[in-house]
Amino acid sequence: MRRIAVTRAIVAVSVVTIVGAWAAHGVGAAGGPMIATAALKSDVDGFMDREITAHLMQIPVDGPLPERVHGALTTGEFSWGTFVRALAAYAETRHTRVVAGRDVVPLIARVGVIESANGGKAFAQLYAALALRHLGADLKRNALWQSLSEPDRVAWKSLLDPTRFYDPATRRVINLPENYLGVASRVATLAFQMGVLQDRAFVDALLDRAAAQFTNGALYADDAGTTGRYDRYSNEYARYVYEAAETVNRQDIIKALQPTLTAQTRLWWDLVSPDGYGYPWGRSLGVVSYLDTLEIVAFLASHPALRPAPLTDLVSEYRLAWIWLRDNYSL
């Protein structure tokens, strides 16, 4: 919301935790100085502690959501979804529901109901699903789900319905590029994992459709379906389908996507710039290509077989992207 959105950068918290376990001695590019993992983690944690709190305290406890936070508009299609996902992820990593003396559950619940009523779709739905899961995949023990009234549960169920932007009859996303099939597959599998969506046949059919380019032998996704448009979203698309397959244990798709992810992460590694900038062409450039590096390294930290380089080198690139994001946060 304010400056460069803290929302997607919350990936930093989870990846540093993973890296801390796997690269305990430090990170550094070959021939360069070693940086203690604890120092990187402290830098990220301190930033998140300050910024999550600062944003949260700008939002009223009840009533309408503000149109601006710290002077920045909050009216983007995914603004509130990304923020509450960040808030839920932050709460999970801190092992508490209380941030700056405030229970975060009511705000996350309220945003979900509002997003549902406002027709939120695609990434707004994915971030809502992730926020809910951060508070527990078992809804019988999930503080957010248990706090909802029956009408509000209906609203949340609607928000986690991928048919808002995916048509099962045509097996296509509605007026969106092909990469949104990856988003739809994640929304569907997360909703199924938590019991919000119970039609396994629908979930499998959507996942099969989302993976089709890759299971048919393509190493890179054509974002227009047939006209040959390739850009940074191919990597994100493949990762999303892979993660969706993991969520519902579709081992056939996990195996089928290993060649594309091996090729795509190698391409990213060959292209990533000395300051952590991921892709120099295609849609959604600028800050997003730095955020890509955080997300790709986070993914590779959890999937060692797909790494194009040693973890210490990957985390070094992560640190460079993080430094750019941190230092340019006010732009």
C-alpha positions as CSV (number, residue, x, y, z in Angstrom):
1,M,0.0,0.0,0.0
2,R,2.6,2.6,1.1
3,R,5.6,2.9,-1.2
4,I,6.6,-0.5,-2.7
5,A,4.0,-2.8,-1.3
6,V,5.2,-4.7,1.8
7,T,2.7,-7.3,0.9
8,R,4.4,-9.6,-1.6
9,A,7.8,-8.9,0.1
10,I,6.5,-10.9,3.1
11,V,8.0,-13.9,1.3
12,A,11.2,-12.7,2.8
13,V,10.2,-13.9,6.3
14,S,9.6,-17.5,5.2
15,V,12.6,-17.9,3.0
16,V,15.0,-16.5,5.6
17,T,13.6,-19.1,8.1
18,I,14.2,-21.9,5.5
19,V,17.7,-20.6,4.6
20,G,18.6,-20.2,8.2
21,A,18.1,-24.0,8.6
22,W,20.0,-25.0,5.4
23,A,22.8,-22.4,5.3
24,A,23.5,-21.8,8.9
25,H,27.1,-20.5,8.3
26,G,26.2,-17.6,6.0
27,V,25.7,-16.5,2.4
28,G,27.9,-14.9,-0.1
29,A,28.7,-14.9,-3.8
30,A,31.6,-17.0,-4.9
31,G,34.8,-15.0,-4.1
32,G,32.8,-12.4,-2.2
33,P,32.4,-11.7,1.5
34,M,30.3,-14.0,3.6
35,I,27.2,-12.6,5.2
36,A,25.9,-14.3,8.4
37,T,22.5,-15.7,7.8
38,A,21.5,-14.3,11.2
39,A,22.4,-10.8,9.9
40,L,20.2,-11.1,6.9
41,K,17.3,-12.5,8.9
42,S,17.6,-9.7,11.4
43,D,17.5,-7.1,8.6
44,V,14.4,-8.6,7.1
45,D,12.7,-9.2,10.5
46,G,13.3,-5.6,11.6
47,F,11.9,-4.2,8.4
48,M,8.8,-6.4,8.7
49,D,8.3,-5.5,12.3
50,R,8.3,-1.8,11.5
51,E,6.3,-1.8,8.3
52,I,3.6,-4.4,9.2
53,T,2.9,-2.6,12.4
54,A,2.9,0.8,10.7
55,H,0.4,-0.3,8.1
56,L,-1.8,-2.1,10.5
57,M,-2.1,0.9,12.8
58,Q,-3.5,3.0,9.9
59,I,-6.5,0.7,9.5
60,P,-9.6,1.3,11.7
61,V,-10.7,-1.6,13.9
62,D,-14.1,-1.6,12.2
63,G,-16.1,0.2,9.6
64,P,-15.2,0.8,5.9
65,L,-11.6,0.1,4.8
66,P,-9.7,3.3,4.2
67,E,-9.0,4.5,0.7
68,R,-5.5,5.5,1.6
69,V,-2.9,4.1,4.0
70,H,0.1,6.4,4.6
71,G,-1.2,8.5,1.8
72,A,-1.1,5.7,-0.8
73,L,-4.3,4.5,-2.5
74,T,-5.6,1.1,-1.5
75,T,-7.9,0.7,-4.4
76,G,-5.9,-1.7,-6.5
77,E,-7.5,-4.9,-7.5
78,F,-5.2,-7.0,-5.2
79,S,-4.3,-4.4,-2.6
80,W,-6.3,-5.6,0.4
81,G,-5.8,-9.3,-0.5
82,T,-2.0,-9.0,-0.6
83,F,-1.9,-7.0,2.6
84,V,-4.0,-9.5,4.7
85,R,-2.0,-12.4,3.3
86,A,1.2,-10.5,4.5
87,L,-0.4,-9.9,7.8
88,A,-1.4,-13.5,8.3
89,A,2.0,-14.8,7.2
90,Y,3.7,-12.4,9.6
91,A,1.5,-13.5,12.4
92,E,2.3,-17.2,11.6
93,T,6.0,-16.6,11.6
94,R,5.8,-14.7,14.9
95,H,3.5,-17.5,16.4
96,T,1.0,-15.0,17.5
97,R,-2.4,-13.5,16.5
98,V,-1.5,-10.2,18.2
99,V,0.4,-7.5,16.3
100,A,1.0,-4.1,17.9
101,G,-1.5,-5.1,20.6
102,R,-4.2,-5.9,18.1
103,D,-5.7,-9.3,17.1
104,V,-5.2,-9.6,13.4
105,V,-8.0,-12.1,12.8
106,P,-11.0,-9.7,12.8
107,L,-9.3,-7.5,10.1
108,I,-8.5,-10.5,7.9
109,A,-12.0,-11.8,8.2
110,R,-13.5,-8.4,7.4
111,V,-11.4,-7.9,4.4
112,G,-12.4,-11.3,3.0
113,V,-16.1,-10.5,3.3
114,I,-15.6,-7.1,1.7
115,E,-13.5,-8.6,-1.2
116,S,-16.1,-11.3,-1.7
117,A,-18.9,-8.7,-2.0
118,N,-16.8,-6.5,-4.3
119,G,-16.2,-9.3,-6.8
120,G,-12.6,-10.0,-5.9
121,K,-11.0,-12.5,-8.2
122,A,-7.7,-14.2,-9.3
123,F,-4.8,-13.0,-7.1
124,A,-7.3,-11.4,-4.6
125,Q,-8.7,-14.9,-4.1
126,L,-5.3,-16.6,-3.9
127,Y,-4.1,-14.2,-1.3
128,A,-7.3,-14.7,0.7
129,A,-6.9,-18.5,0.5
130,L,-3.3,-18.2,1.7
131,A,-4.2,-15.9,4.5
132,L,-6.8,-18.4,5.7
133,R,-4.4,-21.3,5.5
134,H,-1.7,-19.3,7.4
135,L,-4.1,-19.5,10.3
136,G,-4.5,-23.3,10.0
137,A,-5.5,-25.7,7.3
138,D,-7.9,-27.5,9.7
139,L,-10.9,-25.1,9.8
140,K,-12.2,-26.7,12.9
141,R,-9.2,-25.2,14.7
142,N,-8.7,-22.1,12.5
143,A,-9.3,-19.0,14.5
144,L,-10.5,-17.0,11.5
145,W,-13.0,-19.6,10.3
146,Q,-14.3,-20.2,13.8
147,S,-14.9,-16.4,14.2
148,L,-17.1,-16.1,11.2
149,S,-20.9,-15.9,11.2
150,E,-22.7,-18.2,8.8
151,P,-23.3,-15.4,6.3
152,D,-19.7,-14.5,6.5
153,R,-18.6,-18.1,5.9
154,V,-20.8,-18.1,2.8
155,A,-19.0,-15.0,1.6
156,W,-15.6,-16.5,2.2
157,K,-16.6,-19.7,0.4
158,S,-17.6,-17.6,-2.5
159,L,-14.3,-15.8,-2.4
160,L,-12.4,-19.1,-2.6
161,D,-14.4,-20.3,-5.6
162,P,-12.1,-20.3,-8.7
163,T,-15.1,-20.2,-11.1
164,R,-15.1,-16.5,-10.5
165,F,-12.5,-16.4,-13.2
166,Y,-12.3,-20.0,-14.6
167,D,-15.0,-21.5,-16.7
168,P,-15.1,-25.3,-16.3
169,A,-17.3,-25.7,-19.3
170,T,-14.8,-24.2,-21.7
171,R,-11.8,-25.1,-19.5
172,R,-10.4,-21.5,-19.9
173,V,-9.8,-18.6,-17.7
174,I,-12.3,-15.7,-18.4
175,N,-10.7,-12.8,-20.3
176,L,-7.3,-13.4,-18.7
177,P,-3.9,-14.7,-20.0
178,E,-3.1,-18.4,-19.7
179,N,-0.9,-18.0,-16.7
180,Y,-4.0,-17.3,-14.6
181,L,-4.7,-21.1,-14.9
182,G,-1.9,-21.4,-12.4
183,V,-3.6,-19.0,-10.0
184,A,-6.9,-20.9,-10.5
185,S,-5.2,-24.2,-9.7
186,R,-3.8,-22.8,-6.5
187,V,-7.1,-21.3,-5.3
188,A,-8.9,-24.6,-6.0
189,T,-6.3,-26.8,-4.3
190,L,-6.0,-24.6,-1.3
191,A,-9.8,-24.5,-0.9
192,F,-10.0,-28.2,-1.3
193,Q,-7.2,-28.8,1.3
194,M,-9.1,-26.8,3.8
195,G,-12.5,-28.3,3.0
196,V,-14.0,-25.2,1.6
197,L,-14.2,-26.9,-1.8
198,Q,-15.2,-30.6,-1.8
199,D,-15.4,-31.6,-5.4
200,R,-12.2,-33.5,-6.0
201,A,-13.1,-34.3,-9.6
202,F,-13.4,-30.5,-10.4
203,V,-10.1,-29.8,-8.7
204,D,-8.3,-32.6,-10.6
205,A,-9.8,-31.5,-13.9
206,L,-8.7,-27.9,-13.3
207,L,-5.2,-29.0,-12.3
208,D,-4.9,-31.1,-15.4
209,R,-6.0,-28.2,-17.6
210,A,-3.5,-25.8,-15.8
211,A,-0.6,-28.3,-16.4
212,A,-1.6,-29.1,-20.0
213,Q,1.1,-27.1,-21.7
214,F,3.8,-28.6,-19.6
215,T,2.4,-32.2,-19.6
216,N,2.2,-32.0,-23.4
217,G,5.9,-31.3,-23.5
218,A,6.4,-27.6,-23.5
219,L,9.3,-26.2,-21.4
220,Y,7.9,-22.7,-21.5
221,A,4.3,-21.5,-21.3
222,D,2.7,-19.6,-24.1
223,D,0.8,-17.0,-22.2
224,A,-1.6,-16.4,-25.1
225,G,-2.2,-20.1,-25.6
226,T,-1.3,-20.4,-29.3
227,T,0.5,-17.2,-30.5
228,G,3.9,-17.6,-28.9
229,R,4.0,-15.0,-26.2
230,Y,6.6,-15.9,-23.6
231,D,7.7,-13.9,-20.6
232,R,8.5,-14.0,-16.9
233,Y,5.0,-15.4,-16.1
234,S,6.0,-18.8,-17.5
235,N,8.2,-19.4,-14.4
236,E,5.5,-18.2,-12.0
237,Y,2.9,-20.3,-13.8
238,A,4.9,-23.5,-13.6
239,R,5.7,-22.9,-9.9
240,Y,2.1,-22.3,-9.1
241,V,0.9,-25.5,-10.8
242,Y,3.7,-27.4,-9.1
243,E,2.7,-26.1,-5.7
244,A,-1.0,-26.8,-6.4
245,A,-0.1,-30.4,-7.3
246,E,1.8,-30.7,-4.1
247,T,-1.2,-29.4,-2.1
248,V,-3.4,-32.3,-3.3
249,N,-0.6,-34.8,-3.8
250,R,-0.8,-35.1,-7.6
251,Q,2.5,-36.9,-8.0
252,D,1.9,-37.4,-11.7
253,I,1.9,-33.6,-12.3
254,I,4.8,-33.0,-9.9
255,K,6.9,-35.5,-11.9
256,A,5.7,-34.1,-15.3
257,L,6.6,-30.5,-14.3
258,Q,10.2,-31.2,-13.2
259,P,11.7,-30.8,-16.7
260,T,10.1,-27.4,-17.2
261,L,11.0,-26.1,-13.8
262,T,14.6,-27.3,-14.1
263,A,14.9,-25.5,-17.5
264,Q,13.1,-22.4,-16.3
265,T,15.0,-21.9,-13.1
266,R,18.3,-22.4,-15.0
267,L,17.2,-19.7,-17.5
268,W,16.3,-17.4,-14.6
269,W,19.8,-18.0,-13.0
270,D,21.5,-17.3,-16.4
271,L,19.6,-14.0,-16.7
272,V,19.4,-12.6,-13.2
273,S,21.4,-9.4,-12.9
274,P,24.1,-8.6,-10.4
275,D,21.6,-6.6,-8.2
276,G,19.0,-9.4,-8.1
277,Y,16.8,-8.2,-11.1
278,G,15.2,-11.3,-12.5
279,Y,13.8,-10.8,-16.0
280,P,14.5,-8.0,-18.4
281,W,11.6,-8.5,-20.8
282,G,7.9,-9.2,-20.9
283,R,5.0,-8.0,-18.7
284,S,5.2,-6.7,-15.2
285,L,8.8,-5.5,-15.1
286,G,10.4,-3.1,-12.7
287,V,9.9,-3.9,-9.0
288,V,8.2,-7.2,-9.9
289,S,11.4,-8.6,-11.3
290,Y,13.1,-8.1,-7.9
291,L,10.1,-9.6,-6.1
292,D,10.4,-12.6,-8.5
293,T,13.9,-13.3,-7.2
294,L,12.6,-13.5,-3.6
295,E,9.8,-15.9,-4.6
296,I,12.0,-18.1,-6.9
297,V,14.7,-18.5,-4.2
298,A,12.0,-19.2,-1.6
299,F,10.7,-21.9,-3.9
300,L,14.1,-23.4,-4.6
301,A,15.0,-23.4,-0.9
302,S,12.2,-25.9,-0.4
303,H,12.9,-27.9,-3.7
304,P,16.6,-28.7,-3.8
305,A,16.3,-31.0,-6.8
306,L,15.3,-28.0,-8.9
307,R,18.1,-25.7,-8.0
308,P,20.3,-24.4,-10.8
309,A,23.1,-23.4,-8.3
310,P,24.1,-24.0,-4.7
311,L,21.8,-22.6,-2.1
312,T,24.4,-20.2,-0.8
313,D,24.7,-18.6,-4.2
314,L,20.9,-18.5,-4.6
315,V,20.5,-16.8,-1.3
316,S,23.2,-14.3,-2.2
317,E,21.1,-13.3,-5.2
318,Y,18.1,-13.1,-2.8
319,R,20.0,-10.8,-0.6
320,L,20.9,-8.5,-3.5
321,A,17.3,-8.3,-4.5
322,W,16.2,-7.7,-0.9
323,I,18.7,-4.8,-0.6
324,W,17.4,-3.1,-3.7
325,L,13.8,-3.5,-2.5
326,R,14.7,-2.3,1.0
327,D,16.7,0.7,-0.2
328,N,14.1,1.8,-2.8
329,Y,11.1,1.2,-0.7
330,S,10.1,4.8,-0.6
331,L,10.0,5.2,-4.4
